[in-house]
């Protein structure tokens, strides 16, 4: 994660960035990603952990390789 962030990316692809973390560190990583987004970065995150989907502005849920649900907020949640 640190290596990806050091270059101040415009787009960040995050594949399971919170896997194997305790809940406190999951929250810290998600807050970091939210701050990056608020500062103009586009974040594309893939996760199997739906507990943190409330951080997303837009979600796409897949099942068997097909889109089964899309949601988009008017603006990022606080």
N, C-alpha and C positions, 0 to 999 in steps of 0.2 A: 504494500500500500504506500509506504513512504517513497519508494522509488518512482511510483506512478505520479505522486503528487508534487514531487520536487520541481517538475517542469511547468507547473501552473497550467494544466491542460485545459483546452477548450472543450474537449470531449473525453470522458473517462468511461471505459468499459470495465465494469466490476462484476466478476463471476464469483458468486457466493462469498462476498467480502466479510460476512459475519459468521461463516461456518466455524464451528469449534471454538467460539468465543463465549465467555460467560455473559450474562445479561447486562451487566454494567458496561463491559467493553463493547457489546453490540450497540447499546445506546450511544456510546461515545463515537463509534464509527459512523453510525447513521446521522448523528448531529454534524460530524465533519462533512459528510456527503451533502447534507442539507445546506451547510454554509457555503460549500463550493458552488452548489446550484444557485444560491442567492447571489453569488458574486459573478455569475455569468456562465459557469461551466454546464455543459449538458452531461448528465449522468445516465448511463444505461446499465442497470443492475439486474442481474439474474439471481434469483433465490428460490429455494423451496420453503422458506420460512415466511409464511404469510403474516406473522405477528408484526412485521415492520413495514407492511405495505402502506400504512397510514402516512409514512414519510413521502410517498411518491405523489407526483402531480398527475402522472398517467400510469395506469397499470394495464398489462395485457396478460391474460391467463390462457395457458395452453393445456390441452389434454390430447394425448396421442398425436402430437404434432400439429394440432389444429387450434386456431383461436376460438375459444369458447366464451370469452368475456373481455370487453374493453371498457375502461373507465377513464375519465379525464376531468380533473378539477379545473375550475376557472382560474385559480391561482394556487400557489403552493400553500399548504396548510402551515399554520404557525407552530 
